[in-house]
Amino acid sequence: MKRTSFSNWPCSIARTMDLLGDAWTPLVLREAFYGIHRFDDFRRELGIARNTLADRLRRLVDEGLLDKRLYQDEPRRYDYVLTDKGRDFFGVLAAMARWGDRWLAGEEGAPIVFHHHSCGRDAEAEVVCGGCGEPMTAEGTTMRMGPGFPERLRQRPDVQRRFGAA
């Protein structure tokens, strides 16, 4: 069955989920942040099928999150390294980890701890306003149509309701 594409939806959350596609993709990225660069190492660490891993790596390279670099000619072997776009995904993984630590970790606590080198402390991700630095919460934040929201959709009643414009 063909999956629905969200790549053209006027929503960055939907577009990001379209890029991720499934649970394996963020786990491949997580391993890249752990310093894994080679196909066999990704496979060993994740226990993922070769064809699934090849597909996820190809997608991440095509989307510009990983760069494929030849490190051996015979046979041809590649490293998969994070690009700037890939490194920028770190905050998403950190936010996911914080949510999981709060709602899914057992009594023993977080399975992984993030250590912040600048201050020398173990830390949790926090989403803060880029303007004032205050934490962003659902109660204190609303979503509005941005400049990239398609003009053809702005006047639809369902869109007007969603963004409180009606």
URZILIN-V451542 format. One record per helix or strand of 2 or more residues. SS is the DSSP state (~ for helix, > for strand). FROM is the first residue (numbers start at 1). TO is the last residue. Records with the same first field share a line. If there is no record, write none. Layout:
SS: FROM-TO, FROM-TO
This chain:
~: 12-20, 23-33, 39-46, 50-62, 84-87, 90-103, 151-153, 157-162
>: 66-72, 77-82, 114-116, 121-123
